[in-house]
Amino acid sequence: MHHLMRAYGAAGHDVVYVDGPRGLGRGPGWAVAARHAGRLVEVADGVHNLTLGPAWPGFERRDGVGRIARALSHPGLLLTVRAALRGHGFVPDVTMLLQMPLGRGLWGIGPARALRVYYCFDLPGYRAADEPALALERETVRGADVVFTSSPAHRDRLQSLHLPTFAFGHAVDARWWDEADKTPPGWLSARPGPRVLYLGPVNDRLDLGLVHDVARAMRDVTFVFVGPVDDKAPGVRALRGLDHVHFAGALPHRDVPAVLAHVDAVWLPYARGPNQRHIGVPLKLYEVFIAGRAVVATRFSDLGEAEPEVHFADAPAATVSALRRVLVDPGAGRAGRERLARDNTYARRVEEQHQRLATFLS
């Protein structure tokens, strides 16, 4: 979402991006939040970041303790934001909560006349999406005027609350790719090709059983995983035992193009299930397409206009066959993938969203 806010700033809008509150006394981040509370820092053209002060422990809990913590925290958080905005001379026309289903109290961040937009880009609670999380989201949404979502599935889910609801898929920052240093990192150059890449967290959102079966069947291929790894997820330990599987860990976003430029294909082996379908087009898909890379994926979600550019396979044998076909000619279809990515930039998303917002602001 930082990319979207930067795109708003680049389009000439004034944006104040408010970091979510840290738990009081929990982890090193809370001390930093306390020291910098209310401070506005320009992070990009037209975009300022505002740090909130610490919140009471349990602020994000979805039970009675969480409600009490939010009731205790909201007044101080709102005062911090209002004072910072006043000092900056910033009077927002739009207040947007980005995936923060934390009750209706936070809507008071902006003036009463500001348009209130709830932006949902994942299920609340991310993996769990249990009823308390969904109930808290409904409570939050009832304080909104408009709802934006990142997928049609989320749009359909939230339309039942009878608010204007619109889906805007994820996008890509074309400059992120075009201006990047694409010199291959040494650790990647040391790994023989062909190389198949997965980008994102390695956790139970992946079908790790499928990953293990396919990796064992393709020992002539280097499988590279870039992203944080949950070693407690079933199957990760077995994958670490394969010498042609490499876990690079999390990389700064600016370093990802140098990896994408030097792999032969990208694999998205997400587990399939009722919660996964809400993903829609994954955040990283257009980043992969702008690099021209072919994609093999499980049918975890409806990918809309991107589906013709993806090779789908769910079972181990079918996945091996799909990857083998792609690796024979990795450049096949590259022009179509790149064109689709450049039709789905954050600049375009800002134009689309601003058109929607303008109808309500007028």
C-alpha positions in Angstrom: 0.0 0.0 0.0 3.0 2.3 0.4 3.3 2.2 -3.4 -0.3 3.4 -3.9 0.2 6.3 -1.5 3.4 7.3 -3.3 1.5 7.2 -6.6 -1.1 9.5 -5.1 1.6 11.9 -4.1 3.2 11.7 -7.5 -0.2 12.6 -9.1 -0.2 15.8 -7.1 -2.3 14.8 -4.1 -1.2 15.6 -0.5 -1.0 12.4 1.5 -0.4 11.8 5.2 0.3 8.2 5.8 -0.3 7.2 9.4 1.5 4.2 10.8 -0.6 1.8 12.9 -0.1 2.1 16.7 2.4 -0.1 18.6 1.4 -2.0 21.7 2.4 -0.2 24.9 5.5 -1.7 26.2 5.6 -4.5 23.7 8.7 -4.9 21.6 11.3 -2.3 20.7 9.0 -0.5 18.3 6.8 0.9 21.0 9.7 3.0 22.4 10.4 4.4 19.0 6.7 5.2 18.5 6.6 7.0 21.9 9.7 9.1 21.0 8.4 10.0 17.6 4.7 10.3 18.2 3.1 13.1 16.2 6.1 13.7 14.0 5.5 14.2 10.3 8.3 13.2 8.0 8.2 13.7 4.2 9.0 10.3 2.7 8.2 11.0 -1.0 6.9 13.8 -3.1 3.6 14.8 -1.6 3.7 12.1 1.0 4.3 12.5 4.7 4.5 9.7 7.3 3.0 10.2 10.7 4.0 8.1 13.6 1.3 7.3 16.2 2.1 7.0 19.9 1.8 3.6 21.6 -1.6 2.0 22.2 -2.7 0.0 25.2 -1.8 -3.7 25.2 -4.5 -5.7 23.4 -5.4 -2.9 21.0 -5.7 -5.4 18.1 -7.4 -8.1 20.0 -10.9 -9.0 18.8 -12.5 -9.8 22.2 -13.6 -7.8 25.2 -10.0 -7.0 26.2 -9.5 -5.5 22.8 -12.6 -3.3 23.0 -11.4 -1.9 26.3 -7.9 -1.3 25.0 -9.2 0.5 22.0 -11.5 2.6 24.1 -8.5 3.6 26.2 -6.2 4.2 23.2 -8.4 6.0 20.7 -8.6 9.4 22.5 -4.8 9.8 22.7 -4.2 8.5 19.2 -6.8 10.9 17.7 -5.3 13.8 19.6 -1.9 13.0 18.2 -3.2 12.9 14.6 -5.3 16.0 14.9 -2.5 18.0 16.5 0.0 16.9 13.8 -2.5 17.7 10.9 -3.3 21.1 12.4 0.4 21.9 12.8 1.0 20.8 9.2 -2.0 22.9 7.9 -3.4 19.7 6.5 -7.2 19.4 6.2 -8.0 16.0 4.6 -10.8 15.6 2.1 -10.6 11.8 2.5 -9.8 9.6 5.5 -8.8 6.1 4.4 -8.3 3.1 6.7 -6.0 0.6 5.0 -6.8 -2.8 6.3 -7.3 -1.5 9.9 -10.5 -3.1 11.1 -10.1 -1.7 14.6 -13.6 -0.4 15.3 -15.3 2.9 14.4 -13.3 5.1 16.8 -10.4 5.7 14.4 -12.7 7.4 11.9 -12.4 10.5 14.0 -8.9 11.0 12.7 -10.2 13.2 10.0 -12.7 16.1 10.1 -16.4 15.3 10.1 -16.8 16.4 6.5 -14.0 14.1 5.2 -15.1 11.2 3.0 -14.4 7.9 4.9 -13.0 5.1 2.8 -12.3 1.6 4.2 -9.7 -0.2 2.0 -9.7 -4.0 2.4 -6.8 -5.8 0.7 -6.9 -9.1 2.7 -9.1 -10.9 5.1 -9.1 -9.4 8.6 -6.8 -11.6 10.7 -5.1 -12.6 7.4 -5.0 -16.4 7.8 -7.6 -16.9 10.5 -10.5 -14.6 9.4 -12.5 -15.9 12.4 -15.9 -14.5 13.3 -14.6 -12.0 15.9 -12.2 -10.5 13.3 -15.0 -10.3 10.7 -17.4 -8.8 13.3 -14.8 -6.1 14.1 -14.4 -5.4 10.4 -18.2 -5.0 10.0 -18.2 -2.6 12.9 -15.4 -0.6 11.2 -17.1 -0.6 7.8 -20.3 0.7 9.2 -18.5 4.0 10.0 -17.4 4.3 6.3 -18.9 6.1 3.3 -17.2 4.0 0.6 -15.4 0.7 0.5 -12.5 -0.2 -1.7 -11.2 -3.7 -2.0 -8.3 -5.4 -3.8 -10.3 -8.3 -5.3 -13.9 -9.0 -6.6 -14.2 -11.6 -3.8 -13.7 -9.0 -1.1 -16.1 -6.7 -3.0 -18.8 -9.3 -3.1 -18.2 -10.1 0.6 -18.5 -6.5 1.8 -21.4 -5.4 -0.5 -23.7 -7.1 1.9 -23.2 -4.1 4.3 -25.0 -1.9 1.7 -22.3 0.7 1.1 -20.8 1.7 -2.3 -18.1 -0.9 -2.8 -15.5 -1.1 -5.6 -12.7 -3.5 -6.4 -9.3 -2.3 -7.6 -6.7 -4.9 -8.3 -3.1 -4.7 -7.2 -0.7 -3.0 -9.5 3.0 -2.3 -10.2 5.3 0.7 -10.0 6.9 0.7 -13.5 9.7 2.9 -12.3 10.6 0.3 -9.7 11.5 -2.0 -12.5 12.7 0.4 -15.2 15.2 2.2 -13.0 16.4 -0.7 -10.9 20.0 -2.0 -10.7 19.6 -5.5 -12.2 23.1 -6.8 -11.4 22.6 -10.3 -10.2 23.5 -10.8 -6.5 26.4 -13.1 -5.8 24.3 -15.7 -4.0 22.1 -16.1 -7.0 24.9 -16.3 -9.6 26.4 -19.1 -7.5 23.2 -21.2 -8.0 23.1 -23.1 -11.4 20.2 -22.6 -13.8 17.5 -23.1 -14.7 16.1 -21.2 -11.7 12.5 -21.1 -10.5 11.5 -18.3 -8.1 8.8 -17.9 -5.5 8.4 -14.4 -4.1 6.7 -13.9 -0.7 6.3 -15.3 2.8 7.0 -19.0 3.1 4.3 -20.2 5.5 1.2 -22.3 5.6 -0.4 -20.2 2.9 1.7 -22.3 0.5 1.0 -25.9 -0.5 4.3 -27.0 1.0 3.5 -30.7 0.3 3.2 -29.8 -3.4 6.4 -27.8 -3.3 8.3 -30.7 -1.8 7.0 -33.3 -4.3 7.8 -31.0 -7.3 11.2 -30.1 -6.0 12.1 -33.8 -5.4 11.0 -34.5 -9.0 13.1 -31.6 -10.5 16.5 -32.0 -9.0 18.1 -30.4 -12.1 16.3 -27.1 -11.3 17.3 -24.5 -8.6 14.3 -23.4 -6.6 14.7 -20.0 -5.0 12.5 -18.7 -2.3 12.7 -14.9 -1.5 10.7 -13.9 1.5 10.5 -14.5 5.3 10.3 -18.1 6.3 8.1 -19.6 9.0 10.2 -22.6 10.0 7.3 -23.9 12.1 5.2 -24.4 9.0 4.9 -28.1 8.1 7.1 -29.0 5.3 9.7 -26.3 5.6 12.2 -28.5 7.4 12.1 -31.1 4.7 12.6 -28.4 2.0 15.7 -27.2 3.8 17.1 -30.6 3.4 17.2 -30.4 -0.4 20.4 -28.9 -1.7 18.8 -27.5 -4.9 16.3 -25.5 -2.8 17.6 -22.1 -1.6 16.0 -19.8 0.9 17.3 -16.3 0.4 15.1 -14.8 3.2 13.5 -11.4 3.0 15.0 -8.8 0.7 14.5 -5.1 0.4 11.9 -4.4 -2.3 14.5 -2.4 -4.3 16.7 -5.6 -4.6 13.9 -7.8 -6.0 14.4 -6.7 -9.7 18.0 -8.0 -9.6 16.6 -11.4 -8.7 13.7 -11.4 -11.2 16.0 -10.5 -14.0 18.0 -13.6 -13.5 15.5 -16.4 -13.0 13.8 -18.4 -15.7 10.3 -18.7 -14.3 8.2 -17.9 -11.2 6.0 -20.3 -9.3 3.1 -19.4 -7.1 2.2 -22.7 -5.2 -0.5 -21.3 -3.0 -2.7 -23.7 -1.0 -6.2 -23.7 -2.3 -9.1 -23.0 0.1 -12.0 -20.7 0.8 -9.9 -18.0 2.3 -7.3 -18.0 -0.5 -9.8 -17.1 -3.2 -10.1 -13.6 -1.6 -6.5 -12.9 -2.7 -7.5 -12.1 -6.2 -4.5 -11.0 -8.2 -1.5 -11.3 -5.8 0.4 -8.1 -5.1 3.5 -9.5 -6.7 2.0 -10.8 -10.0 2.3 -7.6 -12.0 5.8 -7.1 -10.7 6.7 -10.5 -12.1 4.9 -9.7 -15.4 6.7 -6.4 -15.9 10.0 -8.4 -15.7 8.6 -10.6 -18.5 8.8 -13.8 -16.4 6.4 -16.7 -17.1 4.3 -17.8 -14.2 3.1 -21.3 -13.1 0.5 -21.3 -10.3 -2.1 -23.3 -8.5 -5.7 -22.3 -9.1 -5.9 -20.6 -5.7 -8.0 -17.6 -6.9 -9.7 -15.9 -9.8 -7.0 -13.9 -11.5 -9.3 -12.1 -13.9 -7.6 -10.6 -17.0 -4.3 -12.1 -15.9 -5.5 -15.7 -16.2 -4.5 -16.1 -19.9 -0.9 -15.2 -19.0 -0.6 -17.9 -16.2 0.1 -21.6 -16.5 -2.2 -23.4 -14.0 -1.3 -26.7 -12.3 -2.4 -28.1 -9.0 -1.1 -31.7 -8.8 2.6 -32.6 -8.6 2.8 -34.3 -12.0 0.9 -31.5 -13.8 3.1 -28.8 -12.1 6.3 -30.6 -13.2 5.0 -30.7 -16.7 4.0 -27.0 -16.7 7.4 -25.9 -15.3 9.2 -28.1 -17.9 7.2 -26.5 -20.7 7.9 -23.0 -19.5 11.7 -23.7 -19.0 12.1 -24.9 -22.6 11.3 -21.4 -23.8 11.0 -18.9 -20.9 10.6 -15.9 -23.2 7.5 -17.2 -24.9 4.6 -14.8 -24.4 6.8 -12.2 -22.7 5.5 -9.2 -24.7 1.9 -10.0 -23.6 2.9 -10.2 -19.9 4.9 -7.0 -20.0 2.0 -5.2 -21.8 -0.5 -6.3 -19.2 1.7 -5.1 -16.4 2.1 -1.7 -17.9 -1.6 -1.5 -18.2 -1.9 -2.0 -14.5 0.4 0.5 -12.8 -0.2 2.3 -9.5 -0.5 5.6 -11.5 -3.5 4.1 -13.3 -5.0 2.8 -10.1 -4.8 6.3 -8.7 -6.7 7.7 -11.7 -9.4 5.0 -11.4 -9.8 5.6 -7.6 -9.8 9.3 -7.9 -12.6 9.2 -10.5 -14.7 7.2 -8.0 -13.8 9.4 -5.1 -14.6 12.6 -7.1 -18.2 11.5 -7.6 -18.7 11.3 -3.8 -16.7 14.4 -3.0 -18.7 16.5 -5.4 
